[in-house]
Amino acid sequence: MIEKINFQELNNIYVLSKCLHMQSAANALKMPKSTLQNHLEAVEKRLGARIFERSQKSGEMLLTAFGKNIIPKIQDILWLAGSLSATDGFSKEKNNSGEVSIMSTQTILENYICPNVRELLVENPEIKLSLKQKDENYYSQPNVNEIFIGCWEDNTENYEYFFFHTYTQTLWASEQYLASNPPINEINDLKGHTVICLRSINEHEYIATQDSFFKKLAHIKNEIKVLSVAGPRATDVLAENGAGLILCASESVRLCGLKLEPVLPSVVGETVNIYVKVHKQFLKWPLAKFMVDWIFMCRDKSLSSIGVLPAEHKPLQL
């Protein structure tokens, strides 16, 4: 039974699921390989099923069907355990001490968060910060001490949402592309043109906002050339070098300093409302409130630098 397994064993199995290699996981955990092997065998025996398939020669491992089902549950247990104790990552008394992770797209991390990280860590040396890039979609169920900057999801029982900003995507192109291709004055003029599209990293479809845009072009979609890319900054580079049109929000174009011109500005993709999403368990701790306010300070600095008025945020730390 799962309740007979201690948290250390669970943590070791979770790390092993990330490394998928016994020796690499043992090195990360700073323990003998044999000890980790014993923990795994003990856990699998208690659960009555194998979590991993092992390769005796390479040492590489793959999750079994049972493993794919049980690892997310182990992850939930570890997150819950961490949220119940002030000693497991964040201080109960101090607002600037503990472990916290921020997850968002590369564009948001790069243009809002990263420019302010050095100052945050210098002024708050007891904060252990990690950043996670998530570009394949705008949705996530963040860990207890993880803050996600993305779209709204109907899970208000467990999460609080703080409005961040509204983005509307339109078409952009470089001067080089516009000069070397037929003019674009209306939607039908997009026939024969190349549109650079961001695909999900793990799936085959376009991300939601671009899929919405292509639905508006359904009558000429088959006559548009599509250059598919998994990675947002690659699409930016391609657009700047004249490889095609790109769908992007004005704020992102300006903050990234992209050398692009608007094309058909009246034809827009889906309007995307972005929120700062925080687990309610985490919000009980001063660190969470401190970091949420810091994220909005980052937002305000970035948007103000391009003349955009940010939405009001009422500070959580008073």
N, C-alpha and C positions, 0 to 999 in steps of 0.2 A: 504493500500500500504506500501511496505517496507520502503520507504523514510520517512514515518511519524514516524518511530520508532527510538528513540534515541540510541546512542551507549551504554549507561549504561544498557538499557533494553536488547539489543542484547547480551552484555557480560553476564548478569545474566542468560539469556536463555542458552547460551553456557555452562556456568558452571553447570547449571542444567542438561544438556545433558551428562555431564561427571559423575556427582554424581548419577543421576537417583533416587534421593530421596530428597523430598522437604526440610526436616529439615536439612539434611546433607549439601545441597547446601546453605541454608540460613546461616548455621554456617560458611561455607567457605567464604561466602560473607560478613559475620558479619552484617547481617541485620535481622529484624524480619521475621519470616516465612510468616506472613500475607502480608508483603510488596512484597516479592518475588512472592507470589501467585497472587497478584494484577497485577504485571508486566507481569506474564505469561498470565493471562486472557486478558490483554490489547493487548498483541502481537498477541495472537491467534484470537482475535476479528478483529484486523486490517487485518490479513492475510486471515481470513475467513476459517480457518481450525484448527483442533487440532494438536498440535505438540507431545503431550504425552498422553498416557493412564495411569490413576492413579488407584492405589489400595487404597481404603479408609481405610482398616484395617492396612496394613503394611506401607503405605506411599511410597512404591516403585513405580517406574514409568518405562514405556517402550516407546520408540519412535514409533510413528505411521509411516505408509508408507510416509505420508507427512513430518513428522519430520525427517526421514532419508534423505529425499531429501533437506530439507531447512537448516538443521544444517551445512552441509559443506559450504553452501552459506553464512550463517551468519559468519562462521569462516573466510572465504575469506574477507568479509567486514571488520571484526575486524583487520585482518592482514594488509589490505591495509590502514586502518585508522592509524594504528600504524606506518606504514612506511612513512607517509606524515608529521609527526610532530616530531621534535627533542626532544620534551618534553615527548613523549610517549615511553620512554624506553631507548633512547641512546642520548648521547650528540653530538651536531653538531661540537663542537670545540675540544673535547678531544678524544684521541684514546683509552683510557682505562677507559671509564665510560659508563655504560648502561647494558641492559639485552641482553643476548645471550644464545642460546641453541645449543648444539652439539649432533647430532644423528648419531649413527652407530651401528655396531654389538658389541656384548659383547667382542669379541676378540680384536677388534680395540680399543674400549674404555678402556679395561683393560690393554692392553699392550703398548698403545701409549699415551693416553690422561690422564688417572687417575694418573700415577706416577708423573705428573707435575702440577696437579691442585692446590695442597697446595701452592706451590711457586707462582703460578699465582695470587691466591687470596690474599696472604699475600702482594705481591708487588703492587697489583691493587685492593684495597679494594672497589672501586666504581663499579667494574664489578660484576654483578649478573649473575652467570653461572648456567645452568641446563644441565644435561646429559640425553639423552633418548636412551634406548637400543632397537634396531630393528633387530631381527635375522631371521624373517620369509622370507625375501628376500633382495636383494641388491639394491632395487630401492625405491625412495621416492620423493615426491614433498614437499620440506621443506617450512616452514613458512618464512615470510619476514626476521625475525631476527633469523633464525635457519640455521645452517651450517650442511650439510649432507655429510658424508664420505661414498661413495658407488659407484655404477656403473653409467656409462653415460646413460642419457636419452635424446632423441631428443627434447629438449625444450630450445634451445639456445636463443629464444626470451626473455625468462624471467630469465634464469640462466647462470652464468659463471661456467666453469669447469676448475679445476686446477689438473693436473695429480699428483697422490699420489704414487702409486706403482702397480706393476704387480705381481699377485700371481698365482702359478700353483699347483694344488692339486695332491698328490700322496697317495698311501696306506702306512699306518704305523701300527705297532703292538708292543705289549710289549714282552720282552724276555720270560715271562711266557707263553704267548699265543703261540709263535713260538716253544717253547720247548715241548708243550703238544699237538700239532696238526701236521698233515702231512706237509712236506716241500712244499714251494711255489717257483717254479722256472720259471713257465710260467703261462699265463692266465688260461689255462685249469685246473691248479692245485688249483684254487680257488673253485672248486666244493666241496661242503660239508663244506666249511668254513663260518664263520659268519662275516658279514659286518655291522658295526654300522652306521646307516644313520640318518642324521638330517632332520626331516620333518618340513614343515612350521607349525607355531603355530596355524594359523587360517585356513589352508587348509589341504588337504590330500596328496598332492604330495610332492616329495622330492624337496629341493631347487635346483635352476637351475644347479649349478656346479655338484652336485651329480647325477642329472638326466642325464646329458651329459655323465658322467662316466659310468653309467649303460647301456647306449646305446651301448657302446663299448663291453659290456659283454652280449649282447642280446642272443648269442647262448648258454650261460650257466647260464643265469640269474635265471631260475627256479630251478637250482641246488645249488644256493647260499642261505644260511640262512640270513635273514635280521632282525636286531634288530633296530626297529624304535624309535627315541627319539625326543621330541620337547624341545630343549635346548642344546646349544653348549657345555657348561661346563660339562653337564652330559655325553655327548659322550666322552669327554676327560677322565673323571674318569673311565668310563666303559672300555675304551681301556687300560688304565694303569693297571687295575685290571684283564686284560686278558679275557674280555668278547668277544672280537672280533677285527677285523681290523677296522681302521678308515681312512677316506679320509680327508687329511689336507695338508696345505701348509707348506713347510719347515720352513719359517719364524715364523709361528704360533707355531709350535712344539718347536722351540728353545726359543722363547720369553716366552712361557708359562712354559718352563722347563719340558715338558712332557718326561717321561721315556719310549720312544718308538723308535723302529728301523724301517728303511725304508724297504718296501716290493715291489718288482717289480717296481723300480723307473722309468723304461722306459715307464710304462703304466700310463698315466696322465689323469686327468680330464680336464675340460675346463679352459683355461687361462683367468683369470679375471683381468681386468684393473680397478683399483679403483681411483676415483676422489674426490676432495673436491668440493662440489656443493654449490653455494651461489646465493641467489636471487640478481638480478641486482639492485633492489631498496635498498637493504641493503648495497651493495658495495659502495653506495654514501656516506656512513658514515664512519668516521675514525675507529670506533670500529670493523667493519667488516674486514677491511684490517689488523688491528692489530691482530685479532683472527686467520685469515687465516695464517699469518706469524707464529703465535705461534703454530698452529697445525703442520706446516711443521718443526718447531724446535723440536716438540715432536717426529715426525716421524724420523728425522735425528738422534736424540739421541738413539732411540730404535733400529733402523736398524744398526747403527754404533756399538752398543754394541754386536751384533752377527756377525760383520764383513761383513755386506751387505752394498754396496755403494748405497746411495739413489740417485734418479734422481734429477737433478738440479731444484731448485725453485728460481725464481727471486722475491725478496721481494717486497711486495706491498707498504710497509711503507718505504719511502726513505727520 
